[in-house]
Amino acid sequence: MPRILVVDHRTLTPDRDAGSLRMWRLLEILRSLGCDVTYATADLAVSEPWASRLLQSGVTVLRAPFSLSLKRHLRRQGASYDSIWLCRVSVAHRLLASVRKYCPRAQVIFDTVDLHFLREEREAVLSQEAGAAKQAEATRKLELAVIRQVDSTILVSAEEARLVQELCPDASLRIISMIHEPLGEVEDFDTRRGLLFVGGFEHRPNQDGVEWFVSKILPRVRMKLPEEPFWIVGSEAARHMNHLAAPGVTVVGWVRELDSIFARARISVAPLRYGAGVKGKITQSLARGLPCVATSVACEGMPVIHEESVLIADDEASFADATCRLHEDRDLWRSLSSAGLQVVSEHYSRQRAEGELVDLLGGLPG
């Protein structure tokens, strides 16, 4: 059995953020392919219930007091690993030297999750804060340095892969994106109402996007749809977004499962003004047959087309118009719902991710 160590910045919480959900499904696939998978955080800290659920799924979890440090584990067992999978630039930069030293035969894989430097550069342009551009430049140098040193780098979109290939022509790049199982049957237009945003609010682009939507776009929407509710759903929403609560705007916060909310809302919105990677809020919405209005940044790197699988709008007036139109146009809603399910089936399926993983790992023994 190929032995793989996956190291992330913190314990997965697939019920709270799209990045964790993607990695959870990747771990499931690796186990189904017959891999012996060990999972760790960089500091060996764990949180429940997901650490126990990883163990129940057959993944070994490194944690105190059974393991005292990741470096000690690498020193003692590193030579037995076939692959080391490092998630995010902060983890990869911190551990790369030790991995190379103690895991001499392992393939070293860097999973960007999203290009951190790209997200920070866009935030710096938007915020105009003094130190933001310098921080983004430092992250760019760090991230590209890691890419040049590892054996393979995973990106979540072809667009980010093209950017990295231009900057690092010799890098070995792979694309493994979000993973979803699209619904076979979707609640129809007439049983639904209201607008929905889903996202984790420790992520600054989500905070910024919802604040922009509520302050600048929603007042325009209210001129045509005065009674339709707007639900803000996601982890840490109560801590970061409660100031937006108002008549018609409900800060729902974290919920245990999203299916019932996706089935109740008529449309989802993704009013992001900056960011990077593929947005799980969109892929998950499309996988549930819920059409989406989104900005170009939110759709970046996704095989979606304006008016065919989503509605794309970048300024306040056009975003509001698209929101009202999709909310009221039954035929457009049904067309986008069907096309969105097809996009997920073709580009974000488990089968596609499984094929990419087998290719990445050089084929797996039967």
Residue, then its C-alpha position, 0 to 999 in steps of 0.5 A: m500500500p502506498r504510504i502518504l502523509v498529508v499535513d495541513h495548517r489545522t484539523l479539517t472542518p468539512d462542515r465549515d469551509a470548502g477547502s476542508l470539504r475538498m481535502w476530506r473527499l480527497l482523503e476518502i478517495l486516497r483510502s478507496l484507492g488503497c493508500d495508507v494515509t496519515y494526516a497531521t497538522a503542522d503543530l499536531a493540534v487536533s480538534e473534534p469531532w473530525a479527528s475521530r472521524l478521520l480515524q474511523s475512516g481509516v486515516t491515521v492521525l498524528r496527535a499528542p501524546f502519541s506523537l510529540s512533534l512532527k519533525r520527530h515523526l519525520r526523523r523516525q518514520g520519514a523514510s517509509y513514506d512514498s509521498i508527502w502532501l503539504c497543504r498551503v504555503s505556510v505549512a510547505h515552507r515551514l516543513l520542506a527542508s525537514v521533509r527533504k532531509y528525512c523522507p529521501r524517497a518520497q514524492v513531495i507534493f505542494d497543494t496550494v489550496d488557492l494561490h495565496f499571493l494572488r488573493e493577497e495582491r488583489e486584496a492589496v489593490l482593493s484596500q490600498e493599505a500601506g503594508a498589504a502590497k509588501q505582504a503580498e510580494a513576500t507571499r509571492k516570493l515564498e509561494l513560488a520558491v516552494i513551487r520550484q522546490v517540490d516535485s509536484t504542485i496542485l492547483v485548483s484551476a487551469e487559470e491558476a496553473r497557466l499563471v504559475q507555468e508562466l512564472c515557473p516554466d519548469a514546475s510540474l503542475r496538476i489540477i485537482s479542484m472541488i469535488h461534488e456529487p450533483l443532485g439527481e432531483v432538484e426542488d423546483f422554482d415555485t417552491r423557493r424564495g429569497l437570496l442566499f450567501v454561503g461562506g466561512f467568515e474567517h475568510r476576509p473576501n467573504q466578509d468584504g463581499v457580503e458587506w458590499f452586497v448588503s450596503k450597495i447592491l441589496p438596496r437596489v434589489r429591494m426596489k424590485l423585490p422588497e419582501e425577499p429575504f437574504w440569508i447569510v450562512g456560514s461559520e463565524a458569521a455571528r462573530h463577523m457579520n451580526h452588524l448587518a442583521a436587519p429586517g429582511v437580512t438574517v445572519v443565520g451563522w453555521v448550520r449542521e447541513l446545507d442541503s435544506i437551505f440550498a433547497r429553500a433559497r431561490i438563488s445564491v449570490a457570490p459578490l466577491r471583489y477579490g480572492a483566488g482559487v475555485k469558489g466552493k460556494i459556487t460549485q456547491s450551489l450548482a451541485r444542488g441545482l441552485p443558480c448563482v449570480a456572481t462576479s467575474v472574480a468569483c467565477e474565475g477558473m471555472p468552466v461557467i458561461h454568463e447566461e448559460s450556467v451562471l449570471i455574471a455581474d461586476d458593478e452594483a447596478s448590473f449585479a442587482d439587475a441580474t439578481c432580480r431577473l434570475h429571482e423572477d424568471r422561471d425559464l432562466w432559472r430552470s435553464l441555469s439550474s440544469a446547466g450548473l448540474q452539468v458543469v459539476s458532473e463534468h468538471y467537479s466529480r469524484q471520478r475526475a478527481e480520482g483519475e487526477l490522483v492516480d495520475l499524480l501518484g504514478g498509478l497505484p498497485g492493484 
